[in-house]
Amino acid sequence: MRFLHTSDWHLGRLFHSVHLTDDQAHVLEQLVDVARERRVDAVVIAGDVYDRAVPPAEAMALFDETLTRLAARDPATGHKPHVVVLAGNHDSPERLSFASRLLAPERVHVVGPLAAMRAIPIDDGSGKVDVLPIPYATPEAARAHLDDDDVVDHQGAMAGLVARAAALRTRKRRSVVVAHGFVTGAFSCESERPLAVGGSGHVSAALFRDFNYSALGHLHRPQDVSLKAFTRRDLFDFEEPAFARVRYAGSLLKYSFDEHAQQKSISIVELDAAGRATVEAIALSPRRDVRVVEGALHELLARAASDPRRDDYVCARLTDPGPALDAMARLREVYPNALHVEPVALKQRLEATRARREIARMRPLDVVAGFVEATSGQALSDAERAIVVELLERLEAPEERRPGEVLDALAAVAVPALPPDGEREGAATDAPLDARVTTSSATAKRGRRKKAPPGELAL
């Protein structure tokens, strides 16, 4: 079986307030051409067809046009592929699946709500392959659908839905599961909407181990995911299957500037009679690329004259030490689609100034304690803190100030040769301050560049 795996079209998306419909139509034209040239048995769209639940009219018109062309019968050969469309977290399941029962006889299978989950058998000449779509669902929706109160997170939701999908397939048939989620160990981008706070939206790749190919959507970078990487051995202990592949096709376009170095593509998957999947990534050529240019403003303006891709969507990272006057307007004279200016050097200077101001607002004791912890990896003990307090009080009393003694003692706090933990408190507090300062100072001079033994502080 040969099929085209794609996902995350995000039709109707705005990129820094620019409508991308024409850019999306440009790459979808290429996708349709590849599907026809390769005579694929199916086109699998793994979620996020639209960018939002209520898409604009032009986005719906583009999807209608693309779907019609993908599902059309080739008049010369009579070939007609299946098209499988899955709802992602950006889609409205109900709106996406409008008229899905009318479309199914035309080999267009739109799976929006969980109730629409089913096996879609596709004959490739070597037998049938079960395609098993699992639309995106929140843990709450999955818990209600599965009638399982133990489903409390995305891992539990996906596990239950994968088990439901596996039960729908025919035994000994090759199988392709289609799902939308964040598999642990995969690489994300700025343009993806988080599914949950922290890592609670992640699911294990091991959930997909029983399928020949897992066609995933949600993450925008094209990538394969290891079945065993980041898998908890206490939950999954298995031999990695000989024929099982988990892959994200990635998005149609670069939807954030942190994706500027990525090559967007669609995946042509060949599933042989034994169930072994091979993948060929077909690069997409955007109407306008997404690029980051870096340098001083005057350098970028001069460089643009010989830049053959001046019409690309550009982010300018400025290295000017100070503010660049009217930077965006000047850039747009040579880069008409400049969308963002990032004053890198100025930002770094401001952050450094902010850090200095924060330190200036701190108590001297907190500065010393923070320095010791940052350099030694250990917090000050109560006894060491008491020494620092007394020494700081001396610094604040001019008539008692002894700079050499006090500074050596402060340094010694970071590199003292302290007794074992059980003896630290008594040893540190029984001796008078002057004795402790003298001992610590001498120790510091002897061991300032030496590695401290285990259990002791080191600068």
ABEGO torsion letter per residue (X at the ends): XBBBBBBGAGBGBBBGGBBAAAAAAAAAAAAAAAAAAAGBABBBBAEGABABABBBAAAAAAAAAAAAAAABBBAAAGBBBBBBBBBBAABBAAAAABGAAAAAAAGBBBBBBAAABBBBBBBAGAEBBBBBBBBBBBAAAAAAAAGBAABABAAAAAAAAAAAAAAABBBGBBBBBBBBEBBBGBBBBAABBBABBEAAABBBAAAAAABABBBBBGBABBBBBBAABGBBAAABBBBBBABBBBBBAEBABBABAAAAABBBBBBBBBBBAAGBBBBBBBBBBBABBBBBBBEBAAAAAAAAAABAAAABBBBBBBABABBBBGAAAAAAAABAABABBBBAAAAAAAAAAAAAAAAAABBAAAAAAAAAAAAAGBBBBAAAAAAAAAAAAAAABAAABBAAAAAAAAAAAAABBBBBAAAAAAAAAABBAAAAAAAAAAAAAAAAABBBBBGBBBX
